Amino acid sequence: MVDPGKRSALDAVRRCRGDLAEDMPLGTDPDAVSVVLAREIAYDIALLQLAAAMGVETDLERFEQPRQERARLERELRELGAPLSASDDAPEPAPRRR
């Protein structure tokens, strides 16, 4: 993936994905719901932008079921070679000789 627009969109997805994995605010925190929601929306927007850059069809209406649409987009983007997380970048282990 050499295209700068795709690289920028991929970087945004990876950054937002990392934010999702950060510690969740305590349930007693009055901002907990808004923090989690903001992280999810930021990730969804980043996924939409990467999907558009890579030619994957989607639209906002598909996010009526956000978890399902996120999973679908993640799967399709990976199939197109987009490493959405650091573990996707890791080279596959070399076959072991017997």
N, C-alpha and C positions, 0 to 999 in steps of 0.2 A: 504494500500500500504506500505509494510514493506521493500521490496527490496531496498538496498542502491542505486543501479543504477537508479531505478525508482524515488526514493526520490530526488536524485541529479538532474535528468532530470526535474522533476516537479518543483523543486526550481528554476531552470534556466528559465523555462517557466513563472513562476510567477514573477520573477525579470524582465524579458524582457517585460512582459505584463504591469508591472508597469511603465517601461520606456516609453512605447507607450503612456501612459496616462499623462506623464509629459507635462508641458507647451511646446507648439510648438514655435519654433523660429519665430521671425517676418519675414514676407515675404521680407522685405528689407534687412535682414541678408544674406550676400553672402553665408553662410554655411547652410542656412535653408533646402534646398533640400537634401544635403548630410547627415545632421543630421537625418531627418525624414527617409530617405532611409536606413541608417545604423540601426536605431531602428527596422524598419520593417524586415530587413534581419536577424538581431539577433533573433527576435521573431520567424521567420520562421524556422531558424536552430534549435532553442530550441524545437519547435513543432515537427520537424522531428525526433530529438533525442528521445523525449518522446514517439512519435508514435512507433519508432523502439523498444524501451524498453518495450512497452506494447503490441507489436504484431499487431499494426494497419498498414495496407498496405498503402504505399504512395511512391512517388518518386518525384524527382525534376521536371520532366515534367508536373506534375499536377499543379505546381505553375505558369504555363503559365497564369492562372487566379488566382492570389494570394489571393484575398479576398474570392473567392469561396472555395479554398482549405483550407484556414485558418478556415473558418466557418465549413467545413466538419470535419476537424481534431478536432477542439474544441468540436463539437457535439459528435463525436465518443469517444473521450477521456473522456468526462463527463459521457457518457453512461457506460464506463468501471469503473467509480468511481474516476476519477482523478479530484480533486478540483483545477481548474485552477485559481481561484481568491479567495480572502478572503471571499467573500460572499458565495462561494460554500462550505466553511468550517462551516458556521453558522448552528447550529442545527435548524431543522424545529420546528416551534412553536407547543407547545402542544395543542391538541384539547381543545376547551373551553367547559366547562360544562354548561348546560342550567338549 
